[in-house]
Amino acid sequence: MVNPLIAVPAVTGLAYRAWSRKSLTTVGSIVAFATAALHTVHPWLLPFILLAVFYFSGSRATKVKHGIKAQLTLSASGASGGEGPRTHVQVLANSLVATVLSVLHTYYLWNQGRYSKACLAQGADIGDILVVGIVANYAAVAADTFSSELGILSKSKPRLITSPTLRVVPPGTNGGVTLTGLLAGVLGAFLVSFASTLTLPFCEDSWSWIHRIQWLVGMTIWGTLGSILDSFLGGFLQASVTDKRTGKIVEGSGGRKVLIHPSSAKSSSTATNDAGKYNSSIHATESIANIATGARVTRSPAKAQAVISAAGPEQPTRKIESGHDILDNNAVNLLMAATMSVGAMLVASYIWEVPLTVDGFL
């Protein structure tokens, strides 16, 4: 385990910084704290370092583009674009897969009696494969974050990656890609891959400097592919909604789906008690923003319903620009992260000739 004298203040500081700067909601900060704590249970610094690199670099990328994005997109409430505090769902979408793999690798090392003296060989056992999955997860989500957050700064119009003609789409469209976004994704993947190359306890007898450079390049490429995969998944499975009046992309709160028609507010918030109360307020606000009445936007569900009733016939001002309304942004991110992690482990298993079996793990 990472030295508690280092782990406790580091984890606490990470969560507090996110909460104090309002980059995470209160629940999001609690989940981030628990996630970071689980990362420090691992005997290596690697999982926690990768989490920290992803958080700090991603936060910086978000801050860089925030003002510009606020001008190019709209929020679901009808205000200017730009994201508010991230929720616990968004935290888990980016880190859940790596957290599970980190805990599994910790258990594996403990079960093998190598908790305090293990190093990364080249396919010595299944434990090495799990480490590949951890790094692949953060390389992919970092590439995706940099690509989406910094890609919107591109002076050229994004093109829809799922369109046969690569048609031009509004900035912020799911599946919209630019050269700037692709290069930003390479940078994000490189930062995580470089951190892993410096942090991993490579076994000296099996990892030469050439091998470590190959690791760096390979993980950077793999992370970049994760960003491209996310664009494909988002372009197909996630609906991009535009405001008819401005032509701008409408972004859902907390990565959630965006309402297309006001009447859907009556049936969209029935998942869980806590989520239902939150969503009813959000959906009521969205309903007002989706009616061309010129009424002032409010977040009170009661006032929202009153405005909706007084507005007369519902006149939705949103339309689906592209994609299918199957998954929200969080589900797409989680699917991409899981795919890239599992894919990287399968590739490593094949190259290193290590079978992925339960017997080998136990």
C-alpha positions in Angstrom: 0.0 0.0 0.0 1.1 3.5 -0.7 2.6 5.1 2.4 -0.4 6.5 4.5 1.5 9.6 5.2 1.5 10.3 1.5 -1.8 8.7 0.5 -4.1 10.4 3.1 -3.2 14.0 2.4 -2.9 13.4 -1.3 -6.4 11.8 -1.6 -8.0 14.4 0.7 -6.3 17.2 -1.1 -7.4 15.9 -4.5 -11.1 15.6 -3.5 -11.1 19.0 -1.6 -9.6 20.8 -4.6 -12.3 19.4 -6.9 -15.0 20.4 -4.4 -13.7 23.8 -3.5 -13.2 24.8 -7.2 -16.7 23.5 -8.0 -15.3 21.2 -10.6 -17.3 18.4 -8.9 -20.6 18.2 -7.2 -20.6 17.3 -3.5 -21.6 13.7 -4.3 -19.0 13.7 -7.1 -16.3 14.8 -4.7 -17.2 12.0 -2.3 -17.1 9.4 -5.1 -13.8 10.9 -6.3 -12.4 10.6 -2.8 -13.5 6.9 -2.6 -12.1 6.2 -6.0 -8.7 7.8 -5.2 -8.6 5.9 -1.9 -9.1 2.6 -3.7 -6.3 3.5 -6.0 -3.9 4.0 -3.1 -4.6 0.5 -1.8 -2.4 -0.8 -4.7 1.2 -1.3 -3.7 2.4 0.8 -6.6 2.0 4.5 -7.1 0.9 3.9 -10.7 -2.9 3.9 -10.3 -3.0 7.0 -8.1 -0.5 8.9 -10.3 -2.5 8.1 -13.4 -5.7 9.2 -11.8 -4.1 12.5 -10.6 -2.5 13.1 -14.0 -5.9 12.6 -15.7 -7.7 14.8 -13.3 -5.3 17.8 -13.3 -4.6 17.7 -17.0 -8.2 17.3 -17.8 -9.2 20.1 -15.5 -6.6 22.4 -17.2 -8.0 21.4 -20.6 -11.5 22.2 -19.5 -10.5 25.6 -18.1 -8.7 26.5 -21.3 -11.8 26.1 -23.5 -14.6 27.0 -21.1 -15.1 30.5 -22.3 -15.1 29.6 -26.0 -17.4 26.7 -25.5 -19.8 28.8 -23.7 -20.2 30.9 -26.8 -20.4 27.9 -29.2 -22.9 25.7 -27.4 -26.0 26.0 -25.2 -26.8 24.2 -21.9 -30.0 22.2 -21.6 -31.5 25.0 -19.4 -31.2 27.4 -22.3 -28.3 29.4 -20.9 -24.9 29.7 -22.6 -22.8 26.6 -22.9 -19.9 25.4 -20.9 -20.1 22.7 -18.2 -21.0 23.0 -14.6 -19.6 20.8 -11.8 -19.2 17.2 -12.9 -21.3 14.6 -11.2 -20.4 11.2 -9.6 -21.7 9.5 -12.7 -19.1 11.3 -14.8 -16.4 10.4 -12.3 -17.3 6.7 -12.5 -17.6 6.8 -16.3 -13.9 7.7 -16.6 -12.4 5.8 -13.7 -14.7 2.8 -12.8 -12.9 0.3 -15.1 -9.4 1.3 -13.9 -10.6 1.1 -10.3 -11.9 -2.4 -10.7 -8.7 -3.5 -12.5 -6.6 -1.9 -9.8 -8.4 -3.7 -7.0 -8.2 -7.0 -8.9 -4.5 -6.6 -9.4 -4.0 -5.7 -5.7 -5.9 -8.9 -4.8 -3.8 -10.9 -7.3 -0.5 -9.7 -5.9 -1.7 -10.3 -2.3 -2.9 -13.8 -3.2 0.4 -14.6 -4.8 2.4 -13.3 -1.8 4.0 -10.6 -3.9 2.2 -7.5 -2.6 5.3 -5.6 -1.6 7.9 -7.0 -4.0 6.3 -7.3 -7.4 7.5 -5.7 -10.7 6.1 -5.6 -14.2 7.6 -8.3 -16.3 6.7 -8.9 -20.0 3.8 -11.4 -19.8 5.1 -13.4 -16.8 1.5 -13.9 -15.6 -2.0 -12.5 -15.8 -1.1 -9.8 -13.3 0.9 -8.0 -16.0 -2.2 -8.0 -18.3 -4.3 -6.3 -15.7 -1.7 -3.5 -15.5 -2.0 -3.0 -19.2 -5.8 -2.5 -18.8 -5.3 0.1 -16.1 -2.9 2.2 -18.2 -5.1 1.8 -21.3 -8.1 3.1 -19.5 -6.5 6.3 -18.5 -4.7 6.8 -21.8 -8.0 6.5 -23.6 -10.2 8.7 -21.3 -7.4 11.3 -21.3 -7.2 11.3 -25.0 -11.0 11.6 -25.3 -11.1 14.5 -22.7 -8.4 16.5 -24.5 -9.9 15.8 -27.9 -13.4 17.0 -26.9 -12.3 19.8 -24.6 -9.6 21.3 -26.8 -10.9 20.2 -30.2 -13.7 22.8 -30.0 -10.9 25.5 -30.2 -10.3 24.4 -33.8 -10.7 27.2 -36.4 -12.0 24.6 -38.9 -15.5 23.2 -38.7 -15.8 19.7 -37.3 -16.9 16.9 -39.6 -19.1 14.0 -38.6 -17.0 10.8 -38.4 -20.0 8.6 -38.9 -21.1 10.3 -42.1 -20.1 8.8 -45.4 -19.5 12.3 -46.7 -17.9 13.6 -43.5 -20.4 16.4 -43.5 -19.8 19.6 -41.6 -21.6 19.8 -38.2 -21.8 22.4 -35.4 -19.1 22.5 -32.8 -19.8 20.2 -29.9 -21.6 17.6 -32.1 -21.0 14.0 -30.9 -18.8 12.3 -33.5 -17.6 15.7 -34.8 -13.8 15.5 -35.4 -11.1 18.0 -36.3 -7.4 17.8 -36.8 -6.9 20.0 -33.7 -9.1 17.6 -31.7 -7.1 14.6 -32.9 -3.8 16.2 -32.0 -5.1 17.2 -28.6 -6.1 13.5 -28.1 -2.6 12.4 -28.9 -1.3 14.9 -26.3 -3.7 13.5 -23.6 -2.8 9.9 -24.3 0.9 10.8 -24.3 0.8 12.5 -20.9 -0.8 9.4 -19.3 1.5 7.0 -21.1 4.6 9.1 -20.2 3.5 9.1 -16.5 3.1 5.3 -16.6 6.5 4.9 -18.2 8.1 6.9 -15.4 6.1 5.3 -12.6 5.8 1.7 -13.4 8.3 -0.6 -11.6 9.6 -2.4 -14.7 11.5 -5.6 -14.0 15.1 -4.7 -15.0 15.8 -8.1 -16.5 13.0 -7.9 -19.1 12.5 -4.2 -19.8 15.3 -2.4 -21.7 15.0 1.3 -22.6 13.9 0.2 -26.1 11.1 -1.8 -24.6 10.0 1.2 -22.5 10.0 3.5 -25.5 7.8 0.9 -27.3 5.5 0.9 -24.3 5.2 4.7 -24.4 4.5 4.8 -28.1 2.2 1.9 -28.0 0.1 3.3 -25.2 0.0 6.7 -26.8 -1.4 5.2 -30.0 -3.8 3.0 -28.1 -5.2 5.9 -26.1 -5.6 8.0 -29.3 -7.6 5.1 -30.8 -9.8 5.3 -27.8 -10.6 8.9 -28.6 -11.5 8.0 -32.2 -13.6 5.1 -30.9 -15.5 7.4 -28.6 -16.3 9.6 -31.6 -17.7 6.7 -33.5 -19.7 5.5 -30.5 -21.0 9.0 -29.8 -21.8 9.6 -33.4 -23.9 6.4 -33.6 -25.4 5.9 -30.2 -25.7 9.4 -28.8 -28.1 12.0 -30.1 -26.7 15.4 -30.9 -29.4 18.0 -30.3 -29.4 21.5 -31.9 -31.4 24.6 -31.0 -33.4 25.6 -34.1 -33.1 29.3 -33.3 -29.3 29.5 -33.0 -28.1 26.3 -34.7 -26.0 25.6 -31.6 -25.5 22.2 -30.0 -27.5 21.7 -26.7 -25.5 20.0 -24.0 -27.3 17.9 -21.3 -26.6 18.6 -17.6 -24.0 16.2 -16.1 -23.7 14.3 -19.4 -27.3 13.3 -19.5 -29.6 13.1 -22.5 -31.2 16.3 -23.8 -35.0 16.6 -24.1 -36.2 16.9 -27.6 -39.9 17.6 -26.8 -41.3 19.4 -23.7 -43.9 16.7 -23.0 -41.2 14.1 -22.3 -40.5 15.9 -19.0 -43.5 14.0 -17.6 -42.0 10.6 -18.1 -38.3 11.1 -18.0 -37.6 11.4 -14.3 -38.7 8.1 -12.8 -35.5 6.2 -12.3 -34.7 6.5 -8.6 -35.9 8.6 -5.7 -32.8 10.8 -5.5 -32.3 11.0 -9.2 -36.0 11.6 -9.8 -36.1 14.7 -7.6 -33.0 16.1 -9.4 -34.2 15.2 -12.9 -37.7 16.6 -12.4 -36.1 20.0 -11.7 -33.7 19.7 -14.6 -36.4 18.5 -17.0 -38.8 21.2 -16.0 -36.1 23.7 -16.7 -35.3 22.1 -20.0 -39.0 22.2 -21.0 -39.1 25.9 -20.7 -35.9 26.3 -22.6 -37.4 24.1 -25.3 -40.5 26.3 -25.9 -40.1 29.5 -27.9 -41.8 31.8 -25.5 -39.1 34.2 -24.5 -39.9 33.5 -20.8 -37.2 33.8 -18.2 -35.6 30.4 -17.4 -36.1 29.2 -13.8 -35.0 26.1 -12.0 -38.1 25.8 -9.8 -40.2 22.8 -10.9 -43.4 24.4 -9.7 -42.7 27.7 -11.5 -41.5 25.7 -14.5 -44.8 23.9 -14.8 -46.7 27.2 -14.5 -44.8 28.7 -17.3 -45.3 25.6 -19.5 -49.1 25.7 -18.9 -49.2 29.4 -19.7 -47.2 29.0 -22.9 -50.1 27.5 -24.8 -49.3 24.8 -27.5 -45.9 23.3 -27.1 -43.5 24.4 -29.7 -40.2 22.5 -29.4 -37.3 24.4 -30.7 -34.8 21.5 -30.7 -34.0 18.8 -33.2 -31.7 15.9 -33.5 -28.7 16.9 -35.6 -27.2 13.4 -35.8 -27.0 10.0 -34.0 -29.5 7.8 -32.3 -30.9 8.6 -28.8 -29.7 5.3 -27.2 -27.0 6.3 -24.7 -26.0 9.4 -22.9 -22.5 10.8 -22.8 -21.6 9.0 -19.6 -22.6 5.6 -20.9 -20.6 6.2 -24.2 -17.5 7.1 -22.1 -17.8 4.1 -20.0 -18.4 1.8 -23.0 -15.3 3.3 -24.7 -13.1 2.9 -21.6 -14.2 -0.7 -21.0 -13.7 -1.6 -24.7 -10.2 -0.1 -24.8 -9.1 -1.6 -21.5 -10.3 -5.1 -22.4 -9.0 -4.7 -26.0 -5.5 -3.7 -24.7 -5.5 -6.7 -22.3 -6.4 -9.1 -25.2 -3.7 -7.7 -27.4 -1.1 -8.0 -24.5 -2.3 -11.5 -23.8 -1.8 -12.5 -27.5 1.7 -10.8 -27.8 2.9 -12.1 -24.4 1.2 -15.5 -24.8 -0.5 -15.3 -21.5 -4.0 -16.9 -21.4 -6.7 -14.8 -19.7 -8.1 -17.5 -17.4 -9.7 -17.6 -14.0 -7.3 -20.4 -13.0 -4.4 -18.2 -13.8 -5.8 -15.3 -11.7 -6.6 -17.4 -8.7 
